[in-house]
């Protein structure tokens, strides 16, 4: 299992919904592909207050493709993912963008700073 943290900026379907209902951590899409998600924190988004910023911890089984992880996260979200940030990068909320971040995080050494990784 590989653990990673993603910060999602989400425009929920129903503004005012609490984080646990915006990201359905018990979603069948997540369990079906071997991904476990838990919510680490939630805060109001920037701008007009419609969005929510939800930080999730993601545990991924070693054999699961990053695009399946991204697709499951997207499917388990009750809203539009606008932006995603990991420890080492950012992307839009597309499945491809999220998969790229997940893939990048999975390939990196756990405690290697981004500058050191780019020198390898």
C-alpha positions in Angstrom: 0.0 0.0 0.0 1.2 3.5 -0.9 -0.2 6.4 1.1 -0.5 9.9 -0.3 -2.2 13.1 0.4 -4.2 15.2 -2.0 -5.9 18.6 -1.5 -9.0 18.9 -3.6 -10.8 22.1 -4.4 -14.4 21.1 -5.1 -17.5 22.9 -6.1 -20.1 20.7 -4.4 -23.4 19.8 -6.1 -25.2 21.2 -3.0 -23.3 24.1 -1.4 -23.1 23.9 2.4 -22.8 20.1 2.3 -20.3 18.7 4.9 -17.0 17.2 3.6 -18.0 13.6 4.4 -20.9 13.9 1.9 -18.9 15.7 -0.7 -16.3 13.0 -0.9 -18.0 9.7 -0.3 -15.2 7.7 1.5 -17.4 4.6 1.5 -18.0 4.8 -2.3 -18.2 1.5 -4.2 -16.0 3.0 -6.9 -13.2 3.3 -4.3 -13.5 -0.1 -2.8 -13.9 -1.8 -6.2 -10.4 -0.8 -7.3 -8.5 -1.2 -4.0 -8.4 2.5 -2.9 -9.1 3.6 0.7 -9.8 7.3 1.3 -10.2 9.3 4.5 -10.8 13.0 5.0 -8.0 14.7 6.8 -9.4 18.3 6.9 -11.9 20.5 5.2 -12.1 24.3 4.8 -14.0 26.9 2.8 -12.6 27.6 -0.6 -11.3 30.8 -2.0 -13.3 33.3 -4.0 -17.1 33.5 -3.5 -17.3 30.8 -0.9 -18.9 28.2 -3.1 -16.0 25.8 -3.2 -14.7 23.6 -0.4 -11.0 22.6 0.0 -10.9 19.0 1.2 -7.6 17.3 2.1 -7.8 13.5 1.7 -5.5 10.7 2.6 -5.4 8.0 0.0 -4.1 4.5 0.4 -3.5 2.7 -2.9 -2.7 -1.0 -3.4 0.5 -1.5 -5.4 -1.1 -3.1 -8.4 -3.8 -0.4 -9.0 -3.2 1.9 -12.0 -3.1 5.6 -11.3 -5.8 6.4 -13.8 -8.2 4.0 -12.0 -7.3 5.7 -8.7 -8.1 9.1 -10.2 -11.3 7.9 -11.8 -12.5 6.4 -8.5 -11.8 9.6 -6.6 -13.7 11.6 -9.2 -16.6 9.2 -9.1 -16.7 9.3 -5.3 -16.9 13.1 -5.4 -20.3 14.8 -5.3 -19.3 17.9 -7.1 -16.8 19.3 -9.7 -13.1 19.0 -8.8 -11.6 22.3 -9.9 -8.0 21.9 -8.7 -5.8 19.2 -7.0 -2.6 19.6 -5.2 -0.1 17.1 -3.9 3.1 17.5 -2.0 5.0 17.9 -5.2 2.6 19.3 -7.8 -0.7 20.7 -8.9 -3.2 19.9 -11.6 -6.7 20.6 -12.8 -9.5 18.4 -11.7 -9.5 16.1 -14.7 -9.0 12.4 -14.4 -5.8 12.7 -16.4 -4.5 15.5 -14.2 -5.2 13.7 -11.0 -3.7 10.5 -12.4 -0.5 12.3 -13.2 -0.2 13.6 -9.6 -1.0 10.2 -8.2 1.6 8.6 -10.5 4.2 11.2 -9.6 3.6 10.7 -5.9 3.8 6.9 -6.2 7.1 7.0 -8.0 8.9 9.3 -5.6 10.8 8.3 -2.5 8.6 9.0 0.6 10.9 11.6 2.3 12.9 13.0 -0.7 12.3 16.7 -1.1 11.1 17.7 -4.6 14.5 19.4 -5.4 16.4 16.3 -4.6 14.1 14.1 -6.7 14.6 16.2 -9.8 18.4 15.7 -9.5 18.1 11.9 -9.6 
